[in-house]
Amino acid sequence: MAVLSIISRTASRRSVRALGVVAASAALALSASGNALACNIGEFSAEAKCDGDNGVITVTDVDPAGIPATVTVYLKDGDKQVGQQTVKGSKEGTTVSFPVDWQPNTVYRIHVKADRYVDEDIQPDVTTPSTPCKTEDTPSPTPSESSSTPSDETESPAPEPSTSAPAPSQSESTAPAAVPNDNAPSPAAGDSNLAETGANSNTGMIAGIAAALVVVGGGAVFFGLRRRGANSDS
């Protein structure tokens, strides 16, 4: 009987110890799983990229527990804060964007604070691309200058033909203009001279009448002289 009691006591002690080990293991497992499900810095990622002509820094949170976290972006040089937002993660990932007028090859530090789970920076730091999002329009002044250059070239030869062309045209136009003006009034002057001298169609009639009067006058004189001679003879 004593032996049986000792054996039973020993077995009960071992079973209690086994249950204690199992409980402790379960507690550790639950604690580990709880920590695994909780927010951690590995669930955050950051990237610098271009959104059109503007630069942005994006932070993505893939925390399936959806614990709210505050994300703060700092300029590495001088540790100047440039933006801060709150993000609530998801299994698919939640992204927040920080519009930043960054220069090429600029380093930014991103800090995450999520309750008691996370209070550290995302590693590594974010470095912006080596090329800016918007390139300067350097070729724009070139066409303006080129457009002004041909305009000056076209304007410079323009006055040369314009000044030389009028000289021969005026000299040639004045010469023939004087010739018709001198010849045109000559027949009109001749007509006016003939009209002034009386050389027209009435000249012959006047001459005939004058001749007839001369003949009549001469006949009258002749008969008068003859009558006077007859009276003197008687």
C-alpha positions, 0 to 999 in steps of 0.5 A: 500500500505504501508503495502504491501511494508513493507511485501515485504521488510521483505520477501526479507530480509529473503530470502537474509539471507537464501541465505547467510546461504545456501552459507555459509553452502555450503562453509563450506561443500566444505571446509570440503570435500576439507580437507577430500580429502587432505592428512592427517597423518591418511592415513599413516601406518608403520610396521617393518618386515622381508624380507627374512634374512633382516629387513625392515620398510615399510610405506604405503600411502593410500591418494587417492589425490596422494599428494607427501609426504616425509617419514623420518625414525629415530632411536628413541634412539638418533633420528638418521636418517636412511632413507628418501624416497618420496611416492605418495599415491593412493586409493589402497595404495603405499608402500615404504620400508626402509632396516634397520639392526634393532635389536629386540625390537628397536623403530623407529620414522617415520615422514611425510611431505606433502606440507602444509597438513601434518608435523608430526609423524606416531603414534604409533612409530614402534617397531621391533619384539622380534626375529631377521630376521636371526638366527645365525647358532649355531649348525654348529660348533657342527657337526664339533666338533662331527665329529672330536671327532669320528675321534680321537676315531677311530684313537686311537685304530688303532695303537694297532692292527697294532702293535700287529699283526705283532709280531706273524706273523713274528715269525710264518713266520720265523720258517717254512721258515728256515725248508725248507731251511735247508732240501732242499740242503741236497739231492743236497749235497748227489748227489754231494758227490757221484759224487765226490767219483766216485760211478757212472755207470762207476765204474763196467766197470773199475773194470772188465778191471783191473781184466782182466789185472791182469789175463793176467799179471799173465798168462804172468808171469806164462808162463815166469817162466815155460819157464825159468825152461825148459831152465835150465833143458836142 
